[in-house]
């Protein structure tokens, strides 16, 4: 059994998305002790931002310089996903959207020849846990309802483009404990965090059972 885990938080200590992913991973490992886990930490080790433009430019202009290192990186990233039986993706909301280093990862994956053929995904149906965190509140009725442009994008790409069997665990209001203006929301924040970890544990177990089956 082989699990792939992606982390995107620029924080280590105190990162809620990492903590939710830890919970999901622990549930997975409880069912598959000793299973291989491949880790890709974009928060600590971001991919080169010039890799995708260099490769894309080459597609339109054959006279543009070749970038073998970028091409090798694309192969490595795609092969990591192809080799895994299941996935855990931990992605926080940054500046109301997808973290730039996560978008770079997706852009490079899109150039891998083995992940997709036309509309066919070669990892379709494989189970995945998506762990997301949001510092504020973006649900129905919140002042910033509709400002979360991270979750819709991630779900669209992972579930609809790559056709993974996606299970979502999320927590919001994660800045309530450190932002005095959010003090009245700390009870809601604690509840959101609790249910987020419950979902992560349940999804990690479910994903492990699906792979075993």
N, C-alpha and C positions, 0 to 999 in steps of 0.2 A: 504494500500500500504506500502511496506517495501523495503527500499534501504539498501544495504550493501556497505560500503566504506572501502577500504584498502589504507593506506598511508605507504610509505616506506622510504621517505627522512629522513635523520638524522637531517635535519634542520627544524626549524619552520619558523622563519622570513626569508624571501628571497627565500623560496623554490618555484621553478617554477612548479614542479609536483603537489605540494599541491595547488598552485594558480589555475592551470588548473582544478584540481578536484573540487575546490570551485566553479568555474564557471559552471561546469557540474551539481554539486549538487544543486546550486541555480536555475538553469533552471528546474531541476526535481521538486524541492519544490514549484516553482511557479505554476506548474500544479497539484501538490498534497500537498497543504498546510497542515501542521500538520502531514504529513506521518512519520512513524517510520524510523529512520536511525541508523543502527548498525555500529559502528566504530571499526576497528581493526588497531591500529597504530604500525606497526612493527619497524618504525624508532625510536620511543620513548620507545617502550616496546618490544624489540626483544624476540622471543621465545627461550627457552633453546636449545642450539645447541646439547646437548647430548641426547635429547628425541628420535629423529629418530634412531640414532645408537643403542640405548638401545632396542627399540621395534623391530628393524630389526634383531638384534642379537638373540633375543628371538625366532624369527620365525625359525631360523636355528639351534638353540641350546636350546631345552626345559629346560635344566638344568640352563640356564642363569637366573639371578635375574629378577623377575617380576618388572614392573614399572607402578603401577596403576595410578600415577599422569600423566605420559606421555600418557597412554591410554585414560584417561579422557580428556586430552588436545586435542587429535585427535578427539574425539567425539564432543567437543565444537566447534572446528574450522570447521568441516564439517557441523554441524548443523546450524552454522551461514549462510553458503551459501544456504543450503536447505530451510531456513526460508525466504529468500529474494526473491522479485519479480524482482529486477534489481540490477546492480552492477556498482560501480565506483572504478577502480583500478588506483592508482597513484604511478608510479614507475620510479625513475630516473636511468640513466646509471651510474654505478660505476665501475671504473677500467675496462672498455670495456665489462662488462658482467652484469649478473643478480646479484643484491645485495645479499650477503650471507644470510641475514635474510629473504629475499623473497624466496630463494631456500629452506630454512628450512621449511617455511610455505607450499610450494608446496609438499615437501617430506612428511610432516605429513598429508596433505590432501589426499595424495595417499594411506594412510593406513585406511582411513575412509570407512566403509563398505556400507554406504548409498549413496555416491556420484556417484559411477560408479559400474556397473555389467558387467564384461567383457569389451566389447567395447561400451556399452550403458551408456550414461551419464544421470543422473536423474535431471540435471539442463539444459539439452539441449534446445536450442531455447530461453532461457531467455536473455534479452538484457543487454549489458554492455558497459560502456565507459572505454577505456584504455587511461590514460593520462601519457605521457612520456616526459621526458626532457633529453637533452644532452648538456654538457658544451661546446663541440666542434662541428665541422662539419663533418658529416659522409656520406653525400649524394654523388651522382655520380660526379666523378671528384675531390672530396676532397682528400687531402693527406692521410687521414685515412678512405677512403671508404672501407667498409667491416669490419671495426673494431668494429662495434656495434653488440655485441652478446647478447644484452638484448632484443631488439625488436623482433627478429626472435623467440627466445625462448618463450617469453610471448604470442605471437600470436599463436604459435604452441600449447601450453598447453591450453590456454583459448578458442581458436576457434576450434582446431582440437581434443583435448583430451576431454575437457568438453563441447565442441560444443555450446558455447555461441554465440549469435548474437553480434559480437564485432564491436565497432565503435571507431576509433583511433583519438585522438587529441595529437599533439606533438609539441614541440618547441626545437630548438637547438641553438648552439652558445650562450648559456645562461651565459657563463663566459666572454663574450666580454666586458661588462661594467667594470669588475674588473681586467682584464688581459691586461696590456698595449700592449702586443704583438698582441692582437686581436683587437686593436682599429680600424683598417680599416674595420673590419667586423661588426661594431656596427649597421650600417644601416640594414644589412641583419638580424642581431639578433633581432632588433626591429620588423621587418616585420614578422619574424618567430614567435615571441611571439604574435603578433597581430592575425595572422592567426590561431595560436594554440588556443587562447581564443575564436575566432569565431567558430572554429570547436567544441570546448568543449561545448559551449552554444548550438549550433545546435544539437549536439549529445545528450546532456542532455534532450533537449526538445523532440527529436525523441524517446528516450528511454521511457520518461514519456508517450508519446502518444501511444507507442506500448503496454505498460502495461495497460493503460486505455482501449484500444481496446479489 
